Amino acid sequence: MLFTPYKLNESITLANRLVMAPLTRCFADDDLVPTEAMAQYYAKRAETGLIISEATVLRPDGQGYPNTPGIYSEKQIEGWQKVTVAVHEKGGIIFSQIWHTGRAAHSYFSGKQPIAPSAVQLEGSVPRMRDLSYEVPHEATQSDIAELVKDYAQAAINAIKSGFDGIEIHGANGYLIDQFLHQETNLRSDNYGGSPENRSRFALEVVKACIEAVGADKVALRLSPAAYFNLNPVEGDAETFIYLLNQLNELNLAYVHVGMFDDTQPIDYLDGRVSDFIRRHYTGTLIGCGGYDQQSANEDLENNVVDLTAFGRPFIANHDLVSKLQSGTSLTEYNEDQLSQLN
Ligand SMILES: Cc1cc2nc3c(=O)[nH]c(=O)nc-3n(C[C@H](O)[C@H](O)[C@H](O)COP(=O)(O)O)c2cc1C
């Protein structure tokens, strides 16, 4: 089933059900502008049904890693145009993953104290920059939140201007939106915290603002109900995601995407795998992700657990993953040394 087409919506049909998961590579230039090498890297993977770009910083205080690309300056928009043209020339479809890291940002990059739902510090230090410990974030005011929502929508507009076919809002992996959704990081007592409805408010405002800016067919959302990265689960978190997914059912998004490194095991408080949990509560297109190989991806498609399957690390190791899977050629195995080169 992996190689059958999939109609995402009236405007987008994918050639197959293989998706390239978003993969941060840290190869943008020092102004966070995508380079020619990045254009070639994505173009080489254009035979996948849908490419989701690496997470892309939507404004300077959202940056949490060195040389991650941005989508707020004219130069960055032009840099992305090179990428989208190269992918489209090869017949590919590419969404931009738009990103604010919230408390996982660092003032080293922007000169600004990180912003988050509450002043709850992330333990540890910035990856690749071990001497930079995470800082105590500043609790977003209501006007900060309104500004952030506008900035997500502007990033969506910029992405479409860059030639992307759509955007995936990064609501996963313990970054800003996920920090609002989880109780460990959201201690607010105003209308953005304290109940499933309130914790979901920021995510829903961002989604609706992006839909208004570029249309629902071009807007998607990645979610991590399991709180497995940069976060710890708290009893009752599942209710927030149940509420949120029910609300999303009304919005006709392009898709919802599982944000997980390993979705092969059940999670107690979600009553199954993350993909099972989302499938139970969400009626639209679902992309599964986290530990797939060809067999498990086909099984999930055939059992209707998900509609599309995303692969991450195998795409770093194999630019020709789709052809290799299709022809039964053995894959190059992923290892972290491959992260030092973009090819
Ligand atoms: C090097 C690396 C970078 C990643 N960058 C991102 C990212 O920018 N955005 C995101 O949502 N997930 C990111 N992820 C998670 C992947 O999208 C995916 O969920 C994960 O690799 C599990 O899929 P896999 O088992 O097929 O690799 C990254 C993972 C790796 C290994």
The ligand as a Gaussian input file, in Angstrom:
#p B3LYP/6-31G(d) Opt

LIG

0 1
 C       18.376000      14.266000      13.488000
 C       16.907000      14.409000      13.768000
 C       16.304000      15.646000      13.618000
 C       14.924000      15.801000      13.861000
 N       14.334000      17.020000      13.648000
 C       12.999000      17.166000      13.803000
 C       12.359000      18.386000      13.480000
 O       12.977000      19.352000      13.008000
 N       11.025000      18.472000      13.679000
 C       10.283000      17.430000      14.175000
 O        9.072000      17.549000      14.342000
 N       10.876000      16.241000      14.452000
 C       12.192000      16.079000      14.255000
 N       12.770000      14.864000      14.466000
 C       11.919000      13.678000      14.753000
 C       11.574000      12.969000      13.426000
 O       10.703000      13.777000      12.649000
 C       10.885000      11.604000      13.678000
 O        9.741000      11.810000      14.468000
 C       11.811000      10.608000      14.378000
 O       13.089000      10.580000      13.752000
 C       11.194000       9.201000      14.374000
 O       11.083000       8.679000      13.079000
 P       12.142000       7.560000      12.534000
 O       12.113000       6.424000      13.516000
 O       11.623000       7.169000      11.186000
 O       13.477000       8.221000      12.499000
 C       14.155000      14.692000      14.263000
 C       14.777000      13.446000      14.418000
 C       16.133000      13.289000      14.173000
 C       16.748000      11.927000      14.311000

